[in-house]
Every structure is written in structure tokens, then in C-alpha cells.
Amino acid sequence: MHKNNHKLRIGIVGAGNIVRTRHLPALKKNSDVEIVAVSNSTYESSERFCRENSLEALPIRDWAELVATPDIDIVWIGTTPYMHSAVTMSALEAGKHVFCEKPLATDAIKAMEMTDAIEKAGKVGMVNFTYRNSPALQKGRQMVLA
């Protein structure tokens, strides 16, 4: 259970294939999280995602409305990459933590702005980059840093 004695409440922005096939199964297995809202490109697709995945989450059309929802702790971003920066910055301004599908941004400048904003907000910002702990990449990192 989360240190505040409540489940971590997640709002999903972008309910596409990666979220449906990879993220959602893991989230549904975690008893410490609750998916409270889903925003996709249309209200109908948001509602369909909730219904087809047996979620009691609120379907929302506009991602900005989801970000502003007070009972969300984490904005889970699975949109197309060009939206990652705008959704992340808005979520941070609303006091939310952020989980973002890769790539973090479409260019290095936006990625640094996002990283700086995450640090300044004192929030957790995470990118879904599952290869970061691979032994080969860690060895490459060590070689570059040496």
C-alpha cells in the first residue's frame, strides 16, 4: 500500500495497443494501484477501452480534463510521442507524478525541459525504457563513463 494509506490512483492518457497489451495487465495485477480515469482520442474510444478491459474508470475525452482531475496521483502517458511533452508538463503543473512511454520527447531540448520540470516539481517522472538494466547496456555505459 502507498505510504499515504491509499492506492496510487492512475489516469491513463492514450489507450492504445502498448497500454492495452503491456501496461494494463501489469497495472491490473498490482493491488496498490487503481485506474480511475482513461482518456483517448474520442470519448467513445475511452469508454470502449474501459468496457473491454473491465475497468470501472471514468472515460474522458480531453486529456487536459483528465490531468486536472483531483483524485489522480499519476498520469500514465501512452500517447503518440509528439504529445508526451505537453501532457507531462501539464501533469506536473497539476501536481501529478508522470509515467511516460518512450521516447520521453521528440527532441533533446524538450526532453531536458521535461526533466528539469520533473526535478523542480519534486515529482517522480519515469520513462518506460525497459532496456536500461540490460547487462550489455550497463557495460556500454561503464565504457563510456570510463
Disulfide bonds with the S-S distance in Angstrom:
none
